[in-house]
Amino acid sequence: MSKFCTAGPGLSLSIRTVCYYEGLPNVIKEAMCCGKAVVAAKTVGIAELVVDGRTGLLVEPGRVDGAAAALEKLLANPELGRQMGGRARSLFKAKRFDWRQTAQAYREVYRRLTDKSLTV
């Protein structure tokens, strides 16, 4: 994680790829924890982590032009990226996205799926 947090001296964002179906992607949580602005696809789960315009920028899934424009916006305005990154870190700490929460969420999904399969 230390390499991730120190990557790109002077940059206020980090570029990583995530799967659209990951839910609450760890790579986004890691970026937020490190105080990095996030550019991500506006999908379920990700939109729960990233507050568009406050902690990062959300773009429509599959829209490379939208992602490029969001990255250009942050690269052109490093102070905006630092502000978003600071808010991202604060939000991350306030919401306490940790493994216990993740495990509990998976447990709940499995419980609901199991309950439904028993009643069908």
C-alpha positions in Angstrom: 0.0 0.0 0.0 2.9 2.4 0.6 3.8 2.3 -3.1 0.2 3.1 -3.9 0.1 6.1 -1.5 3.3 7.6 -2.7 2.9 6.9 -6.4 3.1 10.0 -8.5 4.8 12.7 -6.3 2.8 15.9 -6.6 -0.1 14.2 -8.2 -3.5 14.2 -6.4 -4.9 11.2 -8.2 -4.1 7.6 -9.0 -5.1 5.7 -12.0 -6.2 2.1 -11.6 -8.7 -0.2 -13.3 -11.6 -1.9 -11.7 -14.3 -4.4 -12.7 -17.8 -3.0 -13.1 -19.1 -5.9 -11.1 -16.8 -5.6 -8.0 -19.4 -3.8 -5.8 -17.2 -1.7 -3.5 -13.8 -2.0 -5.2 -10.9 -2.2 -2.9 -8.7 -0.2 -5.2 -11.1 2.8 -4.8 -11.2 2.4 -1.1 -7.4 2.3 -1.1 -7.2 5.5 -3.2 -9.6 7.3 -0.9 -7.7 6.1 2.2 -4.5 7.6 0.6 -6.3 10.9 -0.1 -6.5 10.5 -3.8 -9.2 11.9 -6.0 -11.0 9.1 -7.8 -12.3 8.9 -11.4 -14.6 5.9 -11.8 -17.6 4.5 -13.6 -21.0 5.5 -12.2 -22.1 2.0 -11.2 -23.8 0.5 -8.2 -21.3 0.3 -5.3 -18.9 2.7 -6.8 -21.4 5.5 -6.6 -21.8 4.7 -2.9 -18.1 5.3 -2.4 -17.4 8.3 -4.7 -19.4 11.5 -4.3 -19.4 13.0 -7.8 -17.7 16.4 -7.7 -16.8 16.1 -4.1 -14.5 13.1 -3.6 -13.9 12.4 -7.3 -15.6 12.3 -10.6 -18.0 9.7 -11.9 -18.4 8.9 -15.6 -20.8 6.8 -17.5 -19.6 3.2 -17.8 -17.8 2.5 -21.0 -17.4 6.1 -21.9 -13.7 6.5 -22.6 -14.2 10.1 -23.6 -15.8 10.9 -20.3 -13.0 9.2 -18.3 -10.4 11.1 -20.4 -12.2 14.4 -19.8 -12.4 13.8 -16.1 -8.7 12.9 -15.9 -7.8 16.0 -17.9 -9.9 18.1 -15.5 -8.0 16.9 -12.5 -4.6 17.1 -14.2 -5.3 20.7 -15.3 -6.3 21.6 -11.8 -4.1 19.9 -9.2 -5.7 21.9 -6.3 -9.1 20.5 -7.2 -7.6 17.0 -7.1 -6.1 17.7 -3.7 -9.3 19.0 -2.3 -11.3 16.0 -3.6 -8.6 13.7 -2.3 -8.8 15.3 1.2 -12.6 14.9 1.2 -12.3 11.3 0.0 -9.9 10.5 2.9 -12.3 12.2 5.4 -15.3 10.3 4.0 -13.4 7.0 4.1 -12.5 7.5 7.7 -16.0 8.6 8.7 -17.7 5.7 7.0 -15.2 3.2 8.2 -15.1 1.0 5.1 -13.4 -2.0 6.6 -13.2 -5.7 6.1 -15.8 -6.4 8.8 -18.3 -4.3 6.9 -17.4 -6.1 3.6 -17.7 -9.5 5.2 -21.1 -8.6 6.8 -22.4 -7.3 3.4 -21.4 -10.6 1.7 -22.9 -12.6 4.5 -26.2 -10.7 4.0 -26.2 -11.3 0.3 -25.6 -15.0 0.8 -28.3 -15.2 3.4 -30.8 -13.5 1.1 -29.9 -15.8 -1.8 -30.1 -18.9 0.4 -33.5 -17.8 1.8 -34.9 -17.2 -1.7 -33.6 -20.5 -3.0 -35.3 -22.3 -0.1 -38.7 -20.7 -0.9 -38.7 -21.3 -4.6 
